[in-house]
Structure formats: C-alpha cells, structure tokens
Amino acid sequence: MFYDKAKIEIKAGKGGDGSASFRREKYVALGGPDGGDGGSGGSVRLRVNVQLNTLLPFHYKQKFKAEDGGPGRAKKMHGANAPDLIIDVPPGTFVRVIETDIIDPTVRKTQEYDLVEPDQELIVARGGRGGLGNVHFATSTHQAPRIAENGEPGQDRTVEMELKLIADVGLLGYPNAGKSTLLSQISAARPKIGDYPFTTLEPQLGVVEVDTQTFVVADIPGLIEGASEGAGLGLEFLRHIERCRLLIHLIDGASGLFPGLTDEDLAALPTGEQPDRDPVSDFERINGELAAYSATLAARPQVVAINKMDLAETQARWPRLRTWFTTHGYSVIGISAATGQGIPELLRRVATELRELPPREALAPAPPTPAADGATHTLRGEPNEDAFTVMKVDETFYRVFGTKIERTVNMTRMDNDEALDRLQNILERTGISRALEAAGIVPGDTVVIGRVELEWNPDPWQTDEGRRALRRGSRHSGPGKQHS
C-alpha cells in the first residue's frame, strides 16, 4: 500500500524548572542564592531523507514527543538541555502545521511549507525555555530571593503531510490508456498492468535515459470525469502530478470504438446508441479536470501521444487526430506502447521540451526564509515579542495575547508570593493592566494569559491576603479542562 497522506500530533519538550536554593556550606558566610537554571526542552524537527519514498511509518505511529529539559540544581548547576526530536520524511512532502486555539478549538492557525531538498529541516514545534534559578533575581535590596521560574511548556502542534512525488514528467490519461505499459517500455519500472479500471492503484516512478539526458517519469492513477471533486482516484492523481514540469497526455486512439465499426459506422448509429467517448472528448475532459483543480496545473506544457497505433482503427483515425491537435497548438505523436512504435520519437521530443523548461525548483512553492545555515527553517513567529493584544471575549471574560507575556505567565509559579509580585510589576510596567482596565475589566472578571486563568483583583495584590486570593483564583491548565 502506498501511503501519501498522514496526520500526526507532536509535542515539544517542556523546559526544566529553575531552582530556588541557597548556598549552605560550613565556614562559608553569607552564601546567598545559588539556584541553577533549568535546561531547554527538545524541539521537534522534520528532516528530508532521500531514502524514503512513502509516509508509511506514520500509519503506525501518530504521536511524537520530545524530551523535557532537566531541572536546575543547587550550586548554580544548569539542567541538561534535551535533544531535539528529528522525524524523517521523504522528499516532496508538503507540510501543513496547525496550531489550535487553547480556548476555542474551532479556531486554528495554519502554516504551510514544502520540503523538497535533501536534508532540509523544518522546526515544527519549539521546545520550552528553561526556568531561571533564584540566583538571577538577587539585587542589592533583595539579596535572598526565594523565586524561581517554572520551565516553559513546549509547543503542541498538529501536522498534516501530503507526499507529492518529485518527477520531471507525468503520464496523464484515462484508465487503460496504456500509461503503465508505456512506463515499462521506457524505463526499468515494472508497474502492474491489466485491462480493468484503475490498474495503477499507486504512483510508479521510472528513470528514463535519452542519449546523455535523464529524467524521471511518474505513472499515476488514471483520471476520470469528476476527479477534481474527488471522484475515483482523481485527487490522489492530481496531487502527485503538481510537481511535474511536463505532461505526456496519453490518449487511447481506439477510445469509443466498437469492434468492427469505424467512426463513420458509429456516426450512423441512432441517437442514444453512439458512444460518448472518443480521443478528442477524452482529451478535453481531462484537461477540464486539470483546470478545475488548479489553473497552474492546467497551464503545464503537454506532449500528446496517441496510443494503440498498431490497431487498424486507430490508424484510420490518425490523420484527423493529428490535424485537430496540431491546429490547437499541441505537439502530437502516434505511438504503440505495446509494440514500441513511435516511442523513441516521443522520448526525444520530451527531452527537448525539458531542456527548454525552467528547473523544477522554480515551479515549487517558495520555502520559508532559511536560517543562517541555509538548510533549517522555523515556523514564523511573533515579529515583536513585546507586543500584546487585549481581547474582550464577553462581559466578564478577557484574553491577553503576546509572545513574551504568555511565556512569562506560563513560567510564573503561582504558589509563590514573590513570583506574584513580579508578575504584577510586569503587568503594570508593560501597560497590560492599563489596557485591560481600558477594555472594561473589573475585579472578579476572568482573564486568560497563556495557559493560566486568573481572577482579576489588582487592588489588593500588594497585601498578603490579596495575593492569597489571587492564588485561589488562578489555575494552570490540565487534562480535560486545562488551557494548553
């Protein structure tokens, strides 16, 4: 079975928690804070592996999780950084990365990427940062801080993948037009061949050599009317032909013929008994499906090959077919996939066309901006980490969005009074408190920042009683009802 679609759930590693410890050694006075930082959680990367040609591994495993970072320790010891989790995918994988809103699962952010180059990498989920130890919070006026940060949660993502074969030439045509037979004639590929609908149930690739030029030809499941809407194996076919630079439109020259009857005999039949297919109508219907699926795909150059020239009926049709296709601007060649007639001429014509076309890279969707090494890409993030947005969801429910503030809240220990004081100062200093008040928030309303839900009660935060009330009104997300 050829697997060319997959959907997986991935989770990056959580950063290690920072340590809130103090140096306590005999004969060492005023040791002070010495809590180390937590290690970074592992990120999740997709990497192109040219040895793969299917998404079959993801049929058996759909959940992937990177390791968490190690916690910080006393004596300023830094927690271990977790290694990245690398997931290999075949070249030609189109990736759709989906981030689901933590409050409303129906709201999704989607980013799309194309992985085509060997060893190309894409970071699809970033590991969390390690929390700071209390050594970072010591000041001249606060020399014994008991505050340390939690590790930042790793990103959760849903990744949908589609494999779009990388081939120079695609064989286009109705089922039983002779595509598999032609591929077996021009290359070492040995696709399954038979006289029944959808002989080709999965794409086949063959390498063709013409003089000193080589190119890859893809034999893809046959196309029928309605394929652009999912009829038959149409969508499977259309997805794989998208990357091809040139199309060989293979047409059954005997299409619509009854044994012993010529075109003139068929035309003389009563209305309703005449066949609804012939070579020209086959050609127009398939091109109509291409246009319905993608205007770009419909604009691909085509070389038309009229197959089954070994049959007398096809030979009788040939002059009329050659005139029609030539008049409409197509290069047309008569061949017989069964006997080899006309195939050398067809291959030379294809090789000539390919030399005049732009390279495949120019036809592929533009990749995201590369990192410094030129090979690894990352998901587009917030351009300004300090930016934030306040949204009023309803009369008593508010949300604050922003890369930096969400990270800060997620890493704040809600059971620590000093940590809550620091959070309050950050909300005031960044203007978030004022923005919430301007949006209409009042004490008792709910505000969600990152993965934490708080009951808004700013006035008494400076008192122990107020901090305890805030702590009771806050909760971290958890399975089932947690925001994550």
Beta strands, then each sheet from edge to edge (+ up, - down):
strand 1: 5-11
strand 2: 44-48
strand 3: 63-65
strand 4: 85-89
strand 5: 93-100
strand 6: 108-115
strand 7: 121-125
strand 8: 156-163
strand 9: 169-172
strand 10: 204-210
strand 11: 213-219
strand 12: 246-252
strand 13: 302-307
strand 14: 331-334
strand 15: 376-378
strand 16: 389-394
strand 17: 397-401
strand 18: 446-449
strand 19: 452-455
strand 20: 475-476
sheet 1: 3+ 1+ 8- 5+ 6-
sheet 2: 4+ 2+ 7- 15-
sheet 3: 10+ 11- 9- 12- 13- 14-
sheet 4: 16+ 17- 18- 19+ 20-
end
